[in-house]
């Protein structure tokens, strides 16, 4: 009897121990955030090439010996400033010859006029024939033509003499000077004397694909391109060293057609450049902003990527988690902008998602906005 009672007691104690061992473990605590909507701006960058307002090749308009060079490479010049001097001696002599020719033509014209005046009364009195008068008048007309031709020769010689001094057509910066003093230069030279870059403003050219252009163009109101340009926000230029150019620019030109080979269209943004920081040939990236209104934001740290898809762990009313795929439309800081998958008011696990699996129950701990910002 005593042995039976002892066995029953041991059996009951064992059952109690098994029930305690099979009790479910308490739910693990995880930080949880509630999603909200906000207005955000995302940025997209496009490769850009920079050019001055004008890059002008300076070429001689007459041939001769390069007598003087008044500027140095890289110097800043103003419009009208002398740059080069071609030896003027042969052109000055050509002008003197043209003037002498003109004076001779004028004298011949005076003589022809006198001859006509002399013959007119003689023809009236029938002393000489009308034929002689007509011949004299024709000679006068020829003398007039020769005089006009000689006058044109003088003006052409003056122009050529003026071409011996080559002045800056615009203000800007001098490029390389491949020709040296004493060199023979000519109109047909393949190499320019130099290049002047007018870069008080610069143009940054960049291209958009067809989809990007349609989306970009549809956001701004206006009956034509000029009105839409006014409504477009300013853009930033990111330089080659990743720094931002000090001044913002405005888009003021769109090409008339798409490039058939690339399927893209070229746009131009103009930037001020009074300090001369930018030069023709600079490269960079144009940064365009895109506004997103009432968009759900998800911390990047709260997502997991699986086979090129992003997932978050949502938390339902029973504190059970579910792996939910999301579609994003961009990023702002450390957050993703969500297009679909979650909505305002949904709860997601903020941190520690690598410890979760589908269907787990958790003990949610609400994360304050301040703490969320600090953790980010």
C-alpha positions as CSV (number, residue, x, y, z in Angstrom):
1,X,0.0,0.0,0.0
2,X,2.8,2.5,0.9
3,X,4.6,1.7,-2.4
4,X,1.5,2.4,-4.4
5,X,1.0,5.7,-2.8
6,X,4.6,6.7,-3.4
7,X,4.4,5.8,-7.1
8,X,1.2,7.8,-7.6
9,X,2.8,10.8,-5.9
10,X,5.9,10.6,-8.2
11,X,3.6,10.3,-11.3
12,X,1.6,13.4,-10.3
13,X,4.9,15.4,-9.7
14,X,6.2,14.3,-13.1
15,X,3.1,15.4,-14.9
16,X,3.3,18.8,-13.2
17,X,6.9,19.2,-14.3
18,X,6.0,18.3,-17.9
19,X,3.2,20.9,-17.9
20,X,5.6,23.5,-16.7
21,X,8.3,22.6,-19.3
22,X,5.7,22.8,-22.1
23,X,4.4,26.3,-21.2
24,X,5.0,28.8,-24.1
25,X,7.9,31.2,-23.8
26,X,7.0,34.8,-23.2
27,X,6.9,37.0,-26.4
28,X,10.2,38.8,-27.1
29,X,10.1,42.6,-27.0
30,X,10.8,44.5,-30.3
31,X,10.8,48.3,-31.1
32,X,7.8,49.1,-33.2
33,X,6.9,52.3,-35.1
34,X,3.6,53.6,-36.6
35,X,3.9,54.8,-40.2
36,X,2.9,58.3,-41.1
37,X,2.7,60.4,-44.3
38,X,4.8,63.5,-45.0
39,X,5.9,65.8,-47.9
40,X,9.4,64.9,-49.1
41,X,11.8,65.8,-51.9
42,X,14.0,63.3,-53.6
43,X,16.9,64.1,-55.9
44,X,18.1,62.6,-59.1
45,X,21.5,63.4,-60.7
46,X,22.3,63.5,-64.4
47,X,25.8,63.8,-66.0
48,X,26.4,67.3,-67.3
49,X,29.1,69.1,-69.5
50,X,29.8,72.8,-68.9
51,X,30.4,75.4,-71.6
52,X,30.9,79.1,-71.5
53,X,28.3,81.4,-73.0
54,X,30.6,81.6,-76.1
55,X,33.8,79.9,-77.0
56,X,35.3,81.9,-79.9
57,X,38.2,80.9,-82.1
58,X,40.4,83.9,-82.9
59,X,41.7,83.7,-86.4
60,X,43.6,86.1,-88.7
61,X,41.6,87.7,-91.5
62,X,44.8,88.7,-93.4
63,X,48.1,86.9,-93.9
64,X,51.4,88.2,-92.6
65,X,54.0,88.0,-89.9
66,X,52.8,87.9,-86.3
67,X,54.5,91.0,-85.1
68,X,53.3,91.3,-81.5
69,X,51.4,89.3,-78.9
70,X,49.7,91.5,-76.3
71,X,48.2,88.9,-74.0
72,X,49.3,85.9,-72.0
73,X,47.7,82.4,-71.9
74,X,44.8,82.3,-69.4
75,X,44.5,86.1,-69.1
76,X,41.2,87.8,-68.7
77,X,40.5,90.2,-71.5
78,X,37.7,92.7,-72.2
79,X,35.8,93.3,-75.4
80,X,37.8,95.4,-77.8
81,X,41.2,94.8,-76.1
82,X,44.1,94.3,-78.6
83,X,45.3,90.7,-78.7
84,X,47.7,90.4,-81.6
85,X,49.4,92.6,-84.2
86,X,50.2,91.4,-87.7
87,X,53.0,93.4,-89.3
88,X,51.1,96.4,-90.9
89,X,53.8,97.6,-93.3
90,X,52.7,95.8,-96.5
91,X,49.1,96.8,-95.8
92,X,50.0,100.4,-95.2
93,X,51.8,100.5,-98.5
94,X,48.8,98.8,-100.2
95,X,46.6,101.6,-98.8
96,X,49.0,104.3,-100.1
97,X,48.9,102.6,-103.6
98,X,45.1,102.5,-103.5
99,X,44.9,106.2,-102.5
100,X,47.2,107.1,-105.5
101,X,45.0,105.0,-107.8
102,X,41.9,106.8,-106.5
103,X,43.5,110.2,-107.1
104,X,44.4,109.3,-110.6
105,X,40.9,108.1,-111.3
106,X,39.5,111.3,-109.9
107,X,41.8,113.3,-112.2
108,X,40.7,111.2,-115.2
109,X,37.0,111.9,-114.3
110,X,37.6,115.7,-114.2
111,X,39.3,115.5,-117.6
112,X,36.4,113.5,-119.0
113,X,33.9,116.0,-117.7
114,X,35.8,118.9,-119.2
115,X,35.8,117.1,-122.6
116,X,32.0,116.7,-122.4
117,X,31.5,120.4,-121.5
118,X,33.7,121.4,-124.4
119,X,31.9,119.4,-127.0
120,X,28.3,120.3,-126.0
121,X,28.3,123.9,-127.5
122,X,30.2,122.6,-130.6
123,X,27.6,120.0,-131.2
124,X,24.9,122.6,-130.7
125,X,26.5,124.8,-133.4
126,X,27.0,121.7,-135.6
127,X,30.8,122.3,-135.5
128,X,31.4,118.6,-134.5
129,X,29.3,115.6,-134.9
130,X,26.9,114.2,-132.2
131,X,29.0,111.0,-132.3
132,X,32.0,112.7,-130.7
133,X,29.9,114.0,-127.9
134,X,28.4,110.6,-127.2
135,X,31.9,109.1,-127.2
136,X,33.0,111.8,-124.7
137,X,30.0,111.1,-122.5
138,X,30.7,107.4,-122.5
139,X,34.3,108.1,-121.5
140,X,33.0,110.2,-118.6
141,X,30.8,107.3,-117.4
142,X,33.8,105.0,-117.6
143,X,35.9,107.5,-115.6
144,X,33.1,107.6,-112.9
145,X,33.2,103.8,-112.7
146,X,36.9,103.7,-112.4
147,X,36.7,106.4,-109.6
148,X,34.2,104.3,-107.7
149,X,36.3,101.2,-108.1
150,X,39.4,103.1,-106.9
151,X,37.4,104.4,-103.9
152,X,36.4,100.8,-103.0
153,X,40.0,99.8,-103.3
154,X,41.0,102.4,-100.7
155,X,38.2,101.2,-98.3
156,X,39.3,97.6,-98.8
157,X,42.9,98.6,-98.1
158,X,41.8,100.4,-94.9
159,X,39.9,97.3,-93.8
160,X,42.9,95.0,-94.4
161,X,45.1,97.4,-92.5
162,X,42.6,97.4,-89.6
163,X,42.7,93.6,-89.7
164,X,46.4,93.7,-88.7
165,X,45.3,94.5,-85.2
166,X,43.3,91.6,-83.8
167,X,41.0,92.6,-80.9
168,X,38.9,90.6,-78.5
169,X,35.3,90.3,-79.9
170,X,34.0,89.5,-76.4
171,X,35.2,89.6,-72.8
172,X,36.5,86.3,-71.4
173,X,39.6,84.2,-70.8
174,X,42.4,83.5,-73.3
175,X,43.2,79.9,-74.1
176,X,46.4,78.5,-75.4
177,X,48.7,80.5,-77.7
178,X,50.1,78.0,-80.2
179,X,51.6,80.7,-82.5
180,X,54.7,82.6,-81.4
181,X,55.9,86.1,-82.3
182,X,57.5,86.1,-85.7
183,X,55.3,83.2,-87.0
184,X,53.7,83.5,-90.4
185,X,50.0,83.4,-90.0
186,X,47.2,83.2,-92.6
187,X,43.5,83.0,-93.2
188,X,43.6,79.3,-94.2
189,X,45.6,78.2,-91.1
190,X,44.0,75.1,-89.5
191,X,45.1,76.2,-86.0
192,X,43.5,79.3,-84.5
193,X,45.6,82.0,-82.9
194,X,43.8,81.3,-79.6
195,X,40.3,80.8,-78.1
196,X,38.4,83.2,-75.9
197,X,35.9,81.7,-73.5
198,X,33.2,84.1,-72.3
199,X,32.3,82.4,-69.0
200,X,30.6,85.1,-66.9
201,X,27.7,82.6,-67.2
202,X,28.0,79.0,-68.0
203,X,25.7,76.5,-69.6
204,X,25.4,73.0,-68.2
205,X,24.0,70.5,-70.7
206,X,22.4,67.3,-69.6
207,X,20.1,64.7,-71.0
208,X,16.8,63.1,-69.9
209,X,15.3,59.8,-71.1
210,X,11.9,60.0,-72.6
211,X,10.1,58.7,-69.5
212,X,12.0,61.1,-67.2
213,X,11.3,64.0,-69.5
214,X,7.6,63.4,-69.8
215,X,7.4,63.1,-66.0
216,X,9.6,66.1,-65.5
217,X,7.7,68.3,-68.0
218,X,4.2,67.3,-66.8
219,X,4.8,68.7,-63.3
220,X,5.0,72.4,-64.3
221,X,2.2,74.5,-65.6
222,X,2.5,76.8,-68.6
223,X,1.2,77.2,-72.1
224,X,4.6,77.1,-73.6
225,X,8.2,76.2,-72.7
226,X,9.1,79.7,-71.5
227,X,6.3,79.7,-69.0
228,X,7.2,76.3,-67.7
229,X,10.8,77.3,-67.3
230,X,9.7,80.1,-65.0
231,X,7.8,77.7,-62.8
232,X,10.6,75.2,-62.5
233,X,12.7,75.2,-59.3
234,X,16.4,76.1,-59.4
235,X,18.8,73.2,-59.9
236,X,22.2,72.4,-58.3
237,X,25.4,71.5,-60.0
238,X,27.5,68.8,-58.4
239,X,31.2,69.2,-59.3
240,X,33.7,66.5,-60.1
241,X,34.9,66.5,-56.4
242,X,31.3,65.8,-55.2
243,X,31.0,69.3,-53.8
244,X,28.0,71.6,-54.7
245,X,28.6,74.7,-56.8
246,X,28.0,77.8,-54.7
247,X,25.2,79.2,-57.0
248,X,22.1,77.5,-58.2
249,X,21.0,77.7,-61.8
250,X,17.8,77.6,-63.9
251,X,16.8,75.4,-66.7
252,X,16.2,77.6,-69.7
253,X,16.4,75.5,-72.8
254,X,15.1,72.1,-74.1
255,X,16.3,70.7,-77.4
256,X,13.8,70.6,-80.2
257,X,13.9,66.9,-80.7
258,X,15.0,63.6,-79.1
259,X,18.2,62.0,-80.1
260,X,17.2,58.9,-82.1
261,X,20.4,57.0,-81.2
262,X,20.1,57.5,-77.4
263,X,16.4,58.1,-77.0
264,X,17.2,61.1,-74.8
265,X,16.6,64.9,-75.1
266,X,19.1,67.6,-74.1
267,X,18.3,70.3,-71.6
268,X,20.4,73.3,-70.6
269,X,20.8,75.0,-67.2
270,X,22.5,78.4,-66.9
271,X,24.6,79.2,-63.8
272,X,26.2,82.6,-62.9
273,X,30.0,82.5,-62.9
274,X,31.3,85.9,-62.0
275,X,34.2,84.5,-60.0
276,X,35.3,82.4,-62.9
277,X,35.3,79.2,-60.9
278,X,33.8,77.2,-63.8
279,X,35.6,76.8,-67.1
280,X,34.5,75.5,-70.5
281,X,35.1,71.8,-70.5
282,X,34.2,71.2,-66.8
283,X,32.1,68.2,-66.0
284,X,29.6,67.6,-63.2
285,X,26.1,66.4,-62.4
286,X,22.9,68.3,-62.5
287,X,20.8,67.5,-59.4
288,X,17.0,67.7,-59.9
289,X,14.5,67.7,-57.1
290,X,11.2,65.9,-57.2
291,X,8.4,66.7,-54.8
292,X,6.4,63.9,-53.2
293,X,3.3,64.9,-51.2
294,X,1.7,62.7,-48.5
295,X,4.1,59.9,-48.9
296,X,4.7,57.0,-46.4
297,X,8.3,56.8,-45.1
298,X,10.0,53.7,-44.0
299,X,13.4,53.6,-42.3
300,X,16.0,51.8,-44.5
301,X,17.2,50.0,-41.4
302,X,13.7,48.5,-41.0
303,X,13.8,46.7,-44.3
304,X,15.4,43.5,-45.5
305,X,16.3,42.7,-49.1
306,X,15.5,39.2,-50.5
307,X,16.1,38.5,-54.2
308,X,16.1,42.1,-55.2
309,X,12.8,42.8,-53.3
310,X,12.4,44.8,-50.1
311,X,10.4,43.6,-47.2
312,X,9.3,44.9,-43.8
313,X,7.7,43.1,-40.8
314,X,4.3,44.4,-40.2
315,X,2.6,44.0,-36.8
316,X,-1.1,43.2,-36.6
317,X,-3.6,43.8,-33.8
318,X,-2.6,40.5,-32.1
319,X,1.1,41.5,-32.2
320,X,1.8,38.9,-34.8
321,X,4.4,39.8,-37.5
322,X,4.1,39.3,-41.2
323,X,6.7,39.7,-43.9
324,X,5.3,42.3,-46.3
325,X,6.9,43.3,-49.6
326,X,7.0,47.0,-50.4
327,X,7.6,49.1,-53.6
328,X,9.7,52.2,-53.2
329,X,9.9,55.4,-55.4
330,X,13.1,56.8,-54.0
331,X,15.0,57.6,-50.8
332,X,15.3,60.7,-48.6
333,X,18.1,60.6,-46.1
334,X,18.0,57.2,-44.3
335,X,14.3,56.6,-45.3
336,X,12.6,55.0,-48.2
337,X,9.6,56.6,-49.9
338,X,7.0,53.8,-50.3
339,X,4.8,53.5,-53.3
340,X,2.8,50.4,-52.2
341,X,2.9,47.6,-49.7
342,X,2.2,49.6,-46.5
343,X,0.1,52.6,-45.6
344,X,-0.4,55.3,-43.0
345,X,-1.2,53.8,-39.6
346,X,0.4,50.5,-40.2
347,X,2.9,49.3,-37.5
348,X,6.2,47.8,-38.5
349,X,9.2,46.4,-36.5
350,X,11.7,49.1,-36.3
351,X,14.9,47.1,-35.4
352,X,16.0,43.6,-34.9
353,X,14.2,42.1,-37.9
354,X,17.0,39.6,-38.5
355,X,15.7,37.8,-35.4
356,X,12.2,37.4,-36.7
357,X,10.4,34.9,-38.9
358,X,6.9,34.9,-40.4
359,X,4.1,34.5,-37.8
360,X,6.2,35.3,-34.7
361,X,4.4,37.0,-31.8
362,X,6.2,39.9,-30.2
363,X,5.9,42.3,-27.4
364,X,5.8,45.7,-29.2
365,X,7.7,48.7,-27.7
366,X,6.6,52.0,-29.3
367,X,9.6,54.0,-30.5
368,X,9.2,57.8,-30.0
369,X,10.0,60.1,-33.0
370,X,13.0,61.6,-31.1
371,X,14.4,58.2,-30.4
372,X,13.7,57.0,-33.9
373,X,15.6,60.0,-35.3
374,X,18.5,59.4,-32.9
375,X,18.7,55.7,-34.0
376,X,18.7,56.7,-37.6
